[in-house]
Amino acid sequence: MTTAITIKSTSTDVSNLPVLEISNLAVGYRGNEGFQRVVHEVSLLVRPGEVVALVGESGSGKTTTAQAVIGLLAENGRLEAGAVRLNGTDIAGWSQKRLDAIRGSKISLIPQDPTSSLNPVKTIGAQVAEVLQIHRQGSRAEIDARVIDLLTRVGLSQPVLRAKQYPHELSGGMRQRVLIAIAVALRPALIIADEPTSALDATVQKRILDLIDELRHEYGTAVLLVTHDLGVAADRANHLVVLKEGRVQEQGPTAEVLASPRSDYTRKLLADAPSLGKTRSVSRSISPRIHGRDDAIVVENLVQDFTIGGRRDVFRAVDGVSFTVQRGTTHAIVGESGSGKTTTVRSIVGFQKPTSGRIRVDGIDVMSLHGDTLRRFRKTIQLVYQNPFASLDPRQTIFQIVEEPLLNFDCPPREERARKVQAILDRVGLPQSALTRRPHGLSGGQRQRVAIARALVLDPQVLVLDEAVSALDVTVQAQILALLDELQQALGLTYLFISHDLAVVRQISDTVSVLHNGRQVDSGFVEDVFLRPESAYTRELIGAIPGQRKPTGTDITRSMGAER
């Protein structure tokens, strides 16, 4: 007979009985050489109404631990030892059929990627209704009404319309709200939130995290939050569990861990977190000057219109944007999705002709270029893309990837190409042994170093860094930012840094332009814009940077009551 699980009261008071208790958990994966253990003797508690954050880099065991709790390990994964107690009942050895009975009703998952986590051929309403139907939560009419209520509760506008739409018709933030609606539909005792906002803009991220907090307070639900963002964990968690290579480095009340980390690894994580670290001094690179003198990039009154659906209707994606970038400095363009960042960059690098305005890069009038002159201009300005896992050809060796731009421009003799490739690999801190390897044999940070090497092998004057560190863990991100700073100092490079992460922007940039709906709403020195923003939109962006929240009385009470 299936053991019943008794759900404790949904009061937000912290109970002595944990909703979740993990004891000495060990998990392994089957590979070519048998089972390899990746999680080692992990233990933690999550009490009602509490948020416990699992933090660490990729490969630290965060997601594997969370998947083990809800019984969703990959096919080659195996729970090798330990207990997973949900309200006192050990569910570690349960079959998938028994676990199906409690998924959604007692324990729910908010997955990381809202794009791939929803069925593209089912309406939003049908997908929210599914969890209610599986657990027989009423008649069809009652379920339909409950779906609209849930979509309303998670803050979706026009919930009746949204229920009839498909996932591709919703923004990323709206899709994430749908996943939260599914997770809270049956008011489970525990929600596992696996990087629930990592793909979202800062303000959308804040709204989603606020929503989870509201629902947690209302229902008394406990949350196991999986995140690599120390700022998010600092803001939202009562208790931190720091993992490295599948082992707990330390854990304790959030305020205590942040104030007095005991392990070297935790101290490094905290030091590397942009939202918790110090800002960069800009005095070294910005000096008083005559406007227009030694400007690597000049953009004046840039306008970019697009026709919609082949009709005469026109959408203005960029509306009168202007800024200059002094040679050897870093200028950031920030804003949410749809703000005009990418369109502005595409015009600057010559991928599209603006409707009007003026663009000069390294003294070259970009708008006058075409044909071979435009192709050769691209030696002057190179791009480093966001995702090092997608931007490198998996079939090529690292040598071939870095060499390829040389083959496309001038094609020097083979010996000279080899010398340049080897030299630039040294410059970005990669061993020569990497030359014969392919991208899949490198870590994320190493792949991004390859992408930077490929961009630098042509000796450009300007690098455009399009969300170049957003896909990286905090420690690897810090290493790449340090590398970029070193390269700028050594080579006199000018950077155009595209990002939605204001914490990183404040750390690396000298000047900044803030875009909103295609318009530039703030611009100037980074510290001036951050300390004295002119627009309400910029103030909202800055306010959404994680790691700034002060503990409330309730948070402090919970943290004190959560001593292990």
C-alpha positions in Angstrom: 0.0 0.0 0.0 1.3 3.5 -0.9 2.3 5.5 2.2 0.3 8.6 2.5 2.0 11.9 2.8 0.5 14.4 5.3 0.9 18.0 4.3 1.5 20.3 7.3 -0.4 23.5 7.8 0.1 26.1 5.1 0.9 28.8 7.7 4.0 30.8 6.9 5.3 30.2 10.4 8.5 28.1 10.4 7.7 24.6 11.7 10.2 22.3 13.4 9.3 19.6 11.0 11.0 20.1 7.6 9.0 19.8 4.4 12.1 18.4 2.8 15.0 16.6 4.5 17.9 15.3 2.4 20.3 13.0 4.2 23.6 11.8 2.9 22.4 11.9 -0.7 24.7 10.3 -3.3 24.0 10.2 -7.0 26.0 8.7 -9.9 25.8 8.6 -13.7 26.6 5.6 -15.9 29.3 6.4 -18.5 31.8 4.5 -20.6 33.8 3.6 -17.5 30.8 2.5 -15.3 29.0 4.6 -12.7 30.7 7.9 -11.7 29.5 9.5 -8.5 28.8 13.2 -9.0 26.9 14.0 -5.7 28.5 13.0 -2.4 26.7 12.8 0.9 24.6 16.0 0.5 22.4 16.8 3.5 20.0 19.8 3.9 16.6 20.8 5.3 13.8 23.0 3.9 11.1 24.1 6.3 7.6 25.4 5.5 7.6 28.9 4.0 11.4 28.9 3.7 13.7 29.4 0.7 16.9 27.3 0.7 19.3 28.1 -2.2 21.6 25.6 -3.7 24.5 27.6 -5.2 27.6 26.7 -7.1 29.1 26.6 -10.6 28.1 24.2 -13.4 29.0 20.7 -12.5 28.7 21.4 -8.8 25.7 19.0 -8.4 23.0 21.6 -7.9 20.6 20.4 -10.6 21.4 16.8 -10.1 20.5 17.1 -6.4 17.2 18.9 -7.3 16.4 16.2 -9.9 17.0 13.5 -7.4 14.5 15.0 -5.0 11.7 15.0 -7.6 12.8 11.7 -9.2 13.7 13.2 -12.6 17.3 12.1 -13.0 18.4 11.4 -16.6 18.1 7.8 -17.7 21.7 7.1 -17.0 21.4 8.6 -13.5 21.0 6.6 -10.3 20.4 7.5 -6.7 23.1 5.4 -5.0 22.6 6.2 -1.3 20.8 8.5 1.1 17.3 9.5 2.0 14.9 12.1 0.5 12.1 12.7 3.1 9.0 14.7 2.0 7.1 15.6 5.2 8.8 12.8 7.0 8.2 10.1 4.3 11.3 8.8 2.5 10.5 8.9 -1.3 14.0 8.1 -2.5 13.1 4.5 -3.5 9.7 5.3 -5.0 8.8 4.2 -8.6 8.0 6.7 -11.2 4.3 5.7 -10.9 4.3 6.5 -7.2 6.1 9.7 -7.7 3.6 10.8 -10.4 1.0 10.7 -7.7 2.7 13.5 -5.7 4.3 15.5 -8.5 2.3 18.7 -8.8 0.2 18.0 -5.7 2.9 17.7 -3.1 6.1 18.7 -4.9 6.4 20.8 -8.1 9.1 22.0 -10.4 9.7 25.4 -12.1 12.2 24.5 -14.9 14.9 26.8 -16.2 14.0 27.4 -19.8 10.5 28.7 -20.5 11.1 28.3 -24.2 11.6 24.6 -24.2 9.5 23.6 -21.2 6.1 24.3 -22.7 4.5 22.1 -25.4 4.5 24.3 -28.6 1.4 22.6 -30.1 -0.8 22.9 -27.0 -2.5 26.1 -25.9 -1.5 27.7 -22.6 -4.9 26.9 -21.1 -4.6 23.2 -22.0 -1.2 22.9 -20.4 -2.2 24.6 -17.1 -5.4 22.4 -17.1 -3.3 19.2 -17.5 -2.0 19.1 -14.0 -5.6 19.6 -12.7 -6.9 16.9 -14.9 -4.3 14.4 -13.9 -5.1 14.9 -10.2 -8.9 15.0 -10.9 -9.5 18.5 -9.5 -13.1 19.0 -10.7 -15.3 19.0 -13.7 -14.2 20.4 -17.1 -16.0 23.7 -16.3 -14.4 23.9 -12.9 -11.0 23.3 -14.3 -11.4 25.9 -17.0 -12.4 28.4 -14.4 -9.5 27.4 -12.2 -7.1 27.9 -15.2 -8.3 31.5 -15.7 -7.9 32.1 -11.9 -4.4 30.8 -11.9 -3.3 32.8 -15.0 -4.8 35.9 -13.3 -3.1 35.0 -10.0 0.4 34.9 -11.6 -0.2 38.4 -13.1 -0.9 37.6 -16.8 -2.8 40.3 -18.6 -6.0 39.2 -20.4 -6.0 35.7 -19.0 -8.9 34.5 -21.1 -6.9 35.4 -24.2 -3.7 34.0 -22.9 -5.4 30.6 -22.2 -6.2 30.4 -25.9 -2.7 31.3 -27.1 0.3 29.1 -27.8 3.7 29.5 -26.1 5.4 31.2 -29.1 2.8 34.0 -28.8 4.0 34.9 -25.3 7.2 36.7 -24.1 9.8 34.8 -22.1 8.5 36.4 -18.8 4.9 35.5 -19.7 5.9 31.9 -20.4 7.7 31.7 -17.1 4.6 32.9 -15.3 2.7 30.1 -17.0 5.2 27.6 -15.6 4.7 29.1 -12.2 0.9 28.8 -12.6 1.3 25.1 -13.3 3.7 24.6 -10.4 1.4 26.2 -7.8 -1.9 24.9 -9.3 -2.3 22.3 -6.5 -0.6 24.4 -3.8 2.2 21.9 -3.2 4.2 21.8 0.0 7.5 22.2 -1.9 8.5 23.9 -5.1 11.9 23.3 -6.7 12.8 26.3 -8.8 15.7 25.4 -11.1 17.3 28.6 -12.3 13.8 30.0 -12.8 15.0 33.5 -14.1 18.4 32.9 -15.6 17.1 33.6 -19.2 15.2 36.7 -18.3 15.9 40.4 -18.3 16.6 42.1 -14.9 13.2 43.7 -14.4 11.3 40.6 -15.6 13.6 38.5 -13.3 12.6 40.7 -10.3 8.9 40.5 -11.1 9.1 36.7 -11.3 11.0 36.3 -8.1 8.6 38.7 -6.4 5.7 36.6 -7.6 7.3 33.4 -6.2 7.7 35.2 -2.9 4.1 36.4 -2.8 2.8 32.9 -3.5 5.2 31.4 -1.0 3.9 33.8 1.7 0.3 33.2 0.7 0.4 29.4 0.6 3.3 28.7 3.0 5.1 26.8 0.3 8.7 25.9 0.8 11.1 26.6 -2.1 14.4 24.9 -3.0 16.0 27.4 -5.3 18.8 26.3 -7.6 20.9 29.2 -8.8 24.4 30.2 -9.8 23.5 33.9 -9.2 24.7 34.8 -5.7 22.9 38.1 -5.9 19.5 36.3 -6.4 20.4 33.9 -3.5 21.4 36.8 -1.3 18.1 38.5 -1.9 15.7 35.6 -1.8 17.0 32.8 0.4 16.8 32.2 4.1 19.5 29.5 4.0 22.4 28.9 1.6 23.9 25.6 0.7 27.2 26.0 -1.3 28.2 23.0 -3.5 31.4 22.3 -5.3 32.1 19.1 -7.3 29.0 17.5 -5.7 30.1 18.2 -2.1 28.7 20.7 0.4 31.3 23.3 1.1 29.3 25.1 3.8 25.7 25.9 4.6 23.9 28.2 7.0 21.6 31.2 7.3 22.1 33.5 4.3 23.1 36.6 6.3 25.8 34.6 8.2 27.3 32.9 5.1 27.5 36.2 3.2 29.0 38.0 6.2 31.4 35.4 7.3 32.0 32.6 4.7 34.1 29.8 6.2 35.3 28.0 3.0 37.7 29.4 0.5 35.4 28.4 -2.3 32.5 30.4 -0.9 34.7 33.4 -0.5 35.8 33.2 -4.1 32.2 32.9 -5.3 31.2 35.9 -3.4 34.2 37.9 -4.6 33.4 37.0 -8.2 29.7 37.9 -8.1 29.3 41.2 -9.9 26.2 42.2 -8.0 28.0 41.7 -4.7 31.4 42.9 -5.7 33.1 46.3 -6.1 32.6 48.5 -9.1 35.4 49.4 -11.5 37.2 52.7 -11.3 36.9 54.5 -14.6 39.5 57.2 -14.0 42.2 55.2 -15.6 40.8 55.3 -19.1 38.5 58.3 -19.4 40.2 61.7 -19.7 38.9 65.2 -20.5 39.0 65.7 -24.3 37.6 67.6 -27.2 34.5 66.0 -28.6 35.2 63.9 -31.6 39.0 63.6 -31.0 40.2 60.0 -30.8 36.7 58.6 -30.8 36.8 55.0 -32.0 33.0 54.9 -32.5 30.7 57.8 -33.3 26.9 57.2 -33.6 24.7 60.2 -34.3 20.9 60.3 -34.5 20.7 56.6 -35.6 17.2 55.6 -36.9 16.3 52.1 -38.0 12.8 51.4 -39.4 11.4 48.1 -40.5 8.3 47.4 -42.7 5.9 45.0 -41.1 4.7 42.0 -43.1 5.5 43.5 -46.4 2.9 46.3 -45.8 3.4 50.0 -45.6 3.2 49.9 -41.8 6.6 50.8 -40.3 8.1 49.8 -37.0 10.8 52.1 -35.6 13.2 49.8 -33.8 15.9 52.5 -33.1 14.9 56.2 -32.7 17.5 58.9 -32.7 20.3 57.1 -30.7 23.6 59.0 -30.3 26.8 58.2 -28.4 30.6 58.2 -28.8 33.2 55.8 -27.5 36.7 57.0 -26.8 39.5 54.7 -28.1 40.7 52.2 -25.5 37.5 52.4 -23.4 34.4 50.3 -22.9 30.9 51.5 -23.8 27.9 49.4 -22.7 24.5 49.4 -24.4 21.9 48.1 -21.9 18.2 47.4 -22.0 15.7 44.7 -22.0 14.7 42.5 -24.9 13.2 44.7 -27.6 15.0 47.8 -26.5 16.9 48.2 -29.7 20.3 46.9 -28.5 20.8 44.3 -31.2 19.5 46.5 -34.0 21.9 49.3 -33.0 24.9 46.9 -33.1 23.9 45.4 -36.4 24.0 48.9 -37.9 27.4 49.7 -36.3 29.1 46.5 -37.7 27.6 47.0 -41.1 25.1 44.1 -41.2 22.3 46.4 -42.1 21.8 49.9 -43.6 20.2 52.4 -41.1 17.2 54.4 -42.2 19.1 57.6 -41.3 21.9 58.9 -39.1 25.7 58.7 -39.1 28.1 56.0 -37.9 31.9 56.2 -37.9 34.1 53.4 -36.7 37.9 54.0 -36.5 37.4 57.0 -38.8 35.4 55.0 -41.4 32.0 56.1 -42.6 30.2 52.8 -42.2 27.1 53.9 -44.1 29.1 54.6 -47.2 30.5 51.1 -47.4 29.4 48.3 -49.7 30.8 45.3 -51.5 34.5 44.6 -50.9 35.1 47.7 -48.8 32.4 46.6 -46.4 33.9 43.1 -46.2 37.3 44.5 -45.5 35.9 46.9 -42.9 35.1 43.9 -40.8 38.8 43.4 -40.0 38.4 46.6 -38.0 35.5 45.5 -35.9 34.9 41.9 -34.7 32.1 40.2 -32.7 32.2 37.8 -29.7 28.8 36.2 -29.4 26.8 35.2 -26.3 26.9 31.4 -26.3 30.3 29.7 -26.7 28.5 26.4 -27.0 26.7 27.5 -30.2 29.1 30.0 -31.8 31.9 27.5 -32.5 31.8 24.9 -35.3 31.8 21.5 -33.5 33.4 19.8 -36.5 36.5 22.0 -36.6 39.6 21.8 -34.4 40.4 24.9 -32.3 43.3 25.6 -34.7 40.9 25.7 -37.6 38.4 27.8 -35.8 40.9 30.5 -34.9 42.7 30.3 -38.3 39.5 30.7 -40.4 39.4 34.5 -40.3 43.0 34.7 -41.6 41.9 32.5 -44.6 39.1 35.0 -45.3 41.3 38.0 -45.2 44.6 38.2 -47.2 45.4 34.5 -46.4 49.1 34.8 -45.2 51.4 31.8 -45.7 50.7 28.7 -43.6 53.7 29.2 -41.3 52.6 32.8 -40.6 49.1 31.7 -39.9 50.3 29.0 -37.5 52.4 31.5 -35.6 49.5 34.0 -35.3 47.1 31.3 -34.1 49.6 30.0 -31.5 50.4 33.6 -30.3 46.8 34.6 -29.9 46.0 31.3 -28.1 48.8 32.2 -25.6 47.4 35.7 -25.3 43.9 34.5 -24.2 45.4 32.0 -21.8 44.8 28.7 -23.5 47.4 25.9 -23.7 48.9 24.9 -27.1 47.5 21.4 -26.5 44.0 22.9 -27.1 44.8 23.5 -30.8 44.1 19.9 -31.8 41.0 19.5 -29.8 37.4 20.3 -30.8 34.9 22.5 -28.9 33.1 19.7 -27.1 36.4 18.9 -25.3 36.6 22.3 -23.7 34.8 23.9 -20.8 32.5 26.9 -21.3 35.1 29.4 -20.2 37.7 27.8 -22.5 35.3 28.0 -25.4 34.7 31.7 -24.8 38.4 32.2 -24.8 38.5 30.5 -28.2 35.8 32.9 -29.4 37.8 35.9 -28.2 41.0 34.5 -29.9 39.1 34.1 -33.2 37.9 37.7 -33.0 41.4 39.0 -32.1 43.5 37.1 -34.7 42.8 39.8 -37.3 44.1 42.6 -35.0 40.8 44.5 -34.9 40.5 48.0 -33.3 37.0 47.3 -31.9 35.4 44.3 -30.3 31.6 44.0 -30.0 30.8 41.8 -27.0 27.2 40.6 -27.4 26.2 39.2 -24.0 29.6 37.6 -24.1 29.6 36.5 -20.4 25.9 35.9 -19.7 26.0 32.2 -20.4 28.9 31.6 -18.0 29.1 30.8 -14.3 30.1 33.5 -12.0 33.7 32.4 -11.5 34.3 31.7 -15.2 32.6 35.0 -15.9 35.0 36.8 -13.6 37.9 35.1 -15.4 36.7 36.3 -18.8 36.1 39.8 -17.6 39.6 39.9 -16.2 40.9 38.6 -19.5 39.0 41.3 -21.4 40.4 44.0 -19.1 44.0 42.7 -19.6 43.6 42.5 -23.4 42.2 46.1 -23.5 45.2 47.4 -21.4 47.8 45.5 -23.5 46.3 46.0 -27.0 44.4 49.3 -26.7 41.2 47.7 -27.7 37.8 49.5 -27.7 34.9 47.5 -26.5 31.2 47.8 -27.3 29.6 45.7 -24.5 26.0 44.6 -25.0 24.3 43.3 -21.9 21.1 43.2 -19.9 23.1 42.6 -16.7 23.7 45.9 -15.1 25.9 44.5 -12.3 28.4 43.3 -15.0 28.1 46.6 -16.9 28.9 48.6 -13.8 32.0 46.4 -13.2 33.5 46.5 -16.7 32.3 49.6 -18.5 33.4 53.2 -18.6 30.4 54.8 -20.3 26.9 53.5 -20.9 23.8 54.0 -23.0 20.4 52.8 -21.7 17.8 52.0 -24.4 14.1 51.6 -23.9 11.7 51.0 -26.8 14.3 52.1 -29.3 15.1 55.4 -27.5 18.2 56.3 -25.5 16.8 57.3 -22.1 20.1 57.7 -20.2 23.8 58.0 -21.3 27.1 59.1 -19.8 29.8 57.9 -17.4 28.7 54.7 -15.7 28.9 56.0 -12.2 26.9 59.2 -13.1 24.1 57.1 -14.7 24.0 54.6 -11.8 24.1 57.3 -9.1 22.0 59.9 -10.8 19.7 58.2 -13.5 17.5 60.6 -15.4 14.8 58.3 -16.4 12.3 56.2 -14.4 13.2 53.2 -16.6 16.9 53.4 -15.7 15.9 53.6 -12.0 13.8 50.5 -12.4 16.6 48.6 -14.1 19.1 49.6 -11.4 16.6 48.7 -8.7 16.2 45.2 -10.2 19.9 44.4 -9.8 20.0 41.4 -7.5 21.9 41.5 -4.2 20.5 44.9 -3.0 17.6 43.8 -0.9 17.8 44.4 2.8 16.5 41.6 5.1 13.0 42.2 6.4 12.0 41.4 9.9 10.3 38.2 8.7 13.4 37.1 6.8 15.5 37.6 9.9 13.1 35.7 12.1 13.0 32.8 9.6 16.8 32.8 9.3 17.2 32.8 13.0 14.6 30.0 13.3 16.3 28.0 10.7 19.5 27.1 12.6 20.6 23.6 11.6 
